[in-house]
Amino acid sequence: MPSEAKLAWSTCQGVHLTELMASTYDKASKRKDYSRNVDKDKVKKVEEEKTVENELAKEKSKAGKKAEKEKSTKADDLKASKS
């Protein structure tokens, strides 16, 4: 390829590349970034629900342990009274 043709070809490619980069930048600058938009009230509500669920689970486990302890105490009392 003659040097003039190379120059014309590289200039042509450069223009297309510049236009492509400009259009890409333009689209990217108009795009909204939702990654940082978080509904703080919704996050707080979910956290509160989790804490309530955890508290309920703790209460159930405590009640279950207490019931088991009472059963074992009653069983021990029955064994002691039979002896």
C-alpha positions as a printed Julia matrix, in Angstrom:
83×3 Matrix{Float64}:
   0.0     0.0    0.0
   1.41    3.41  -0.85
   2.15    5.7    2.06
  -0.67    8.06   1.06
  -3.15    5.18   1.13
  -1.86    4.08   4.52
  -2.29    7.6    5.85
  -5.82    7.83   4.47
  -6.69    4.38   5.88
  -5.31    5.16   9.34
  -7.11    8.51   9.38
 -10.31    6.79   8.38
  -9.89    4.21  11.13
  -9.06    6.92  13.64
 -12.22    8.85  12.84
 -14.37    5.76  13.21
 -12.64    4.82  16.42
 -13.06    8.33  17.79
 -16.75    8.36  16.89
 -17.21    4.94  18.45
 -15.48    6.01  21.66
 -17.51    9.23  21.78
 -20.8     7.42  21.32
 -19.85    4.83  23.95
 -18.9     7.55  26.42
 -22.12    9.44  25.64
 -24.25    6.36  26.31
 -22.34    5.54  29.48
 -22.68    9.07  30.82
 -26.46    9.01  30.27
 -26.87    5.61  31.94
 -28.21    5.74  35.48
 -26.23    4.03  38.18
 -28.62    2.1   40.41
 -25.93    0.2   42.3
 -25.79    2.77  45.1
 -29.49    3.58  45.25
 -30.75    1.58  48.2
 -34.02    2.11  50.01
 -32.74    2.59  53.55
 -36.21    2.19  55.07
 -36.62   -1.17  53.37
 -33.21   -2.32  54.64
 -34.13   -1.27  58.2
 -37.47   -3.06  57.93
 -35.8    -6.29  56.8
 -33.26   -6.05  59.63
 -36.05   -5.5   62.17
 -37.92   -8.52  60.83
 -34.78  -10.63  61.18
 -34.26   -9.52  64.77
 -37.9   -10.28  65.61
 -37.58  -13.72  64.03
 -34.36  -14.34  65.98
 -36.02  -13.29  69.23
 -38.97  -15.59  68.57
 -36.64  -18.48  67.81
 -34.72  -17.83  71.04
 -37.96  -17.75  73.03
 -39.08  -21.03  71.47
 -35.78  -22.69  72.22
 -35.85  -21.4   75.81
 -39.42  -22.63  76.23
 -38.44  -26.01  74.76
 -35.45  -26.33  77.08
 -37.58  -25.31  80.05
 -40.22  -27.91  79.13
 -37.56  -30.61  78.78
 -36.08  -29.66  82.13
 -39.52  -29.86  83.78
 -40.14  -33.26  82.17
 -36.82  -34.6   83.39
 -37.5   -33.19  86.86
 -40.93  -34.82  86.93
 -39.44  -38.11  85.71
 -36.78  -37.94  88.42
 -39.46  -37.19  91.03
 -41.54  -40.16  89.82
 -38.51  -42.45  89.97
 -37.67  -41.21  93.45
 -41.24  -41.68  94.7
 -41.43  -45.24  93.3
 -38.24  -46.26  95.05
